């Protein structure tokens, strides 16, 4: 980005960094304990949950964004796309982990990505219940923020592949027949996958790899700059640009990443 765009990036970062406090205040003062559940799935046996809280978060974010950035585009999970006039767009997942939210698990989050000319440049993952958030700075770094303290994030140092801490979840989207084709890899996925939190734990060095399938752009885009700025790698299972979303693999080092891509080939 050129000098003018870098100034823009700082402006976007400052605004992004102001959102966790606003989102948490909205949730705890007006939304907590008032959710109503609906199923968006068009399949009779499908389950794609959404709540009134998802929609309230997204409407709030859209209003806040357009106050400051009226020419920006917005793509949200619940209310579709608003075209950009500035080259900047916001990608919103108001509640990532709605299943977790519904059963009272604390691992759900608000996901927000700032894209410039369709490339994710800033990401925010806010955990209201856990009282922390993860954010990319304007300085090409990623941070964990707790109690107003910023901790710079780095992925873990390389270890032997078979000792790697891998988290993964297929949520029934990858049929058993396909899972059998990668049974060795599945057996190495020994740690729970907690939605966006697992990608954040990769950035912290607590996990070495995360493997998921059937992601949408609002699930993935905030993670791309977070992971890359922390020193990690992220692609689709076909080794394509992760901004395409779909099946995603993220790793702490290139050697592990290449090995995972090789093992995923039979189902990619």
Secondary structure, DSSP 4 states (H G I P E B T S, - for coil): --HHHHHHHHHHHHHHHHHHHHHHHHIIIIITT---EEE--SSTT---EEEHHHHHHHHHHHHHHHHH-TT-EEEETTTEEE--SSSEEEEEEEEE-HHHHHTT-TT-EEEEEEEETTEEEEEEEEETTTTEEEEE-TTS-EEEEETTEEEE--PPPP--GGG--EEEE-TT-S-HHHHHHTHHHHHH--B---THHHHHHHHHTS-SEEEEEEE-HHHHHHHHHHHHHTT-EEEETTS--GGG-EEEEEESSHHHHHHHHHHHGGG-
